[in-house]
Amino acid sequence: MTDTSTLHYTAEHEWVLVEGSIATVGITAYAAEKLGDVVFVELPEVGSTIAGGTVVGEIESTKSVGELFAPVNGTVTATNDQVVESPELVNSDPFGAGWLIKVEFETLPTLLTFTEYSALIGE
Amino acid sequence: MTSADSNTPAAAPAAGIERFSPLHQAHVDAGASFTDFAGWQMPVRYSSDLAEHHAVRNQAGLFDLSHMAEILVDGPDAATYLDYALAGKLSVIELWQAKYSLLLAENGGIIDDLVVYRLDETRFLVVANAGNRFAAFDALLARAVDFDVAVLDQSDDYALIAVQGPNALAILDATAGVTDLGADLHFMKYYRITDGSFRGHPLLVARTGYTGEDGFELYLAADQARELWHALLSAGADQGLVLAGLASRDTLRLEAGMPLYGHELTLTTFPAQAGLGKVVNLKKENDFVGRAASEAGPEAGASVLVGLIAAGKRAGRAEYAIFRSLDAEAPDGVITSGALSPTLGYPIAMAYVTPDLARLGTEVYVDVRGTRLPATVTSLPFYKRVE
C-alpha cells in the first residue's frame, strides 16, 4: 500500500513518487474516479525526452479523455506495460499497479504536497 | 398525483439551481457519483460504468430516470390535437400502446423526441427529455389553443424507474407490492403500457427503454419512488440486478443505435437526416407543425447520420471531425456520439457525413485529437439483442 501522504502532486491530478533522480508518475484516485472506467492508455516511448507541463499521453474512459501531463523535464526510463494491457489497473490501484511512467529528471519543480492537493480536491 | 393548473406554462427554474430526484438519498447511500444532467444531480455511476453496462446486457440494471418530463394530454380532442402537434399519427395507436414520436419546429427541425403512451381514448402521457422539458411543454401548450384539451406538466409529480435487461421480467414478477396489473406482463408486447398499483398507489408499467434490451419503465408518484426502488432491488437480488447510472445508459443506447437529443437530434436537424423519416407521417390528412418544411425536406447535400466502426481501442468522440481521406483539408462530417463499445470491444460512433460517404462500407478517417484514424461506415444499430 502506497503511503499517499508522502507523494508529490500536481494540479492536473497526478501523483509523483520521487526516488533519487527518478520520478514515478500516475493519476490520483480522485482523477480515476472522475474519469470512470479507464479503457485505453497511451504512454510516451521509453527514451523519449519530455518537457514538464506538456501532454505526453492519454487516459481514456468510456465517457471521456484525460491527458497525461509530464510533471517534470526529463527522459522516460520506463512505462507500465501492464497498465497498457489492463487499463482498469488505473481504477483498481491508481497509486500502485496503475502507475504510468518513470522519468529521470535533473531538477524537481515545485509540486503540491499531500496537504495542498487534498485542499485542492476539497478533502 | 396532483397536477398543475390546466394549460398554464410552467416557470423555468432559475439557472444554477440544482434539482434532485426523489431517489437522491438512495443514490447517496449507495455511493453514487453524480453528474449534472439538465440541471439535475443524477447518478452517473455507482461503482463501475462498464460493470453496469454488462449487467444490463446480461442480467439487469436499475435506473432512476426521474428527471424525465411527463406531460399529460387530456380531453376530447387529445388524439386529433396530438396529430397536429406531433410528427406521427397518434390518433391511430391503440389503447395502452406506446409510440416514439417527434415534436417538430415549424422549420422542420426537432424540438424534442418523445414517447407517447395512450392511457385512454382521450388521454395520453407524453414523455420528453429532461433538458427539453420547458421547450417541449411550451410548444405543446401553444399548439393546444384551438383544441379542447388540457396539457399538463406533471414532471414534478412523477418518478420514473427503469428495469432493463434480460432478467427484467422475472424481477418485476417477483416485486412485492406490485398488484392489479391490467395486463399479464409475460404476454405484454414491446412498446405497450399497462396500469396497476404499487402498495395501493397508481402505477404505470411500460415495456419500453433506451438500452437495446428488454425491460420496463415504471411511472409512479414521486413519494412512492423509494419504496418501489427498494422492492425492485430486493426482487432482483438473486437475478443479478445492479444499480446503473447515466454513463452506462449512454453506452447502452449508443450500441443500440438510439439517438440522443442534443447529439444526433437538434433544432437544425431534419428527421430525414437522422434516419427518422418514417417517424414523420406525411400521409396524415391533417396539417401538423413542421409539415410544409418536412415535405420540402432538407436541402440537397445535407449530411446524413451513419454508424462508424473502427479497429483498435481509440474511440472517436462527439464533435470529432470526419475526413474522406488522410490529406483532405475540409472535414466531411462530424461525430455526434462515440465510445469504445463495452459489448463489442471496438470503437463505435454515430456521425453526420456528406451523402456521398454514407454508403455502407465506405472508408473514412476520424480526427482523434490530431491523428486521422480509419473507420468504416456501417448500418445501425451496432448491437441487437437476440429475441
Chai-1 contact restraints between the chains, C-beta under 6 A:
chainA,res_idxA,chainB,res_idxB,connection_type,confidence,min_distance_angstrom,max_distance_angstrom,comment,restraint_id
A,G36,B,D49,contact,1.0,0.0,6.0,A-B,restraint_1
A,G36,B,A247,contact,1.0,0.0,6.0,A-B,restraint_2
A,D37,B,S48,contact,1.0,0.0,6.0,A-B,restraint_3
A,D37,B,D49,contact,1.0,0.0,6.0,A-B,restraint_4
A,D37,B,L50,contact,1.0,0.0,6.0,A-B,restraint_5
A,V39,B,L340,contact,1.0,0.0,6.0,A-B,restraint_6
A,F40,B,K313,contact,1.0,0.0,6.0,A-B,restraint_7
A,T62,B,D49,contact,1.0,0.0,6.0,A-B,restraint_8
A,T62,B,T251,contact,1.0,0.0,6.0,A-B,restraint_9
A,T62,B,A339,contact,1.0,0.0,6.0,A-B,restraint_10
A,K63,B,A247,contact,1.0,0.0,6.0,A-B,restraint_11
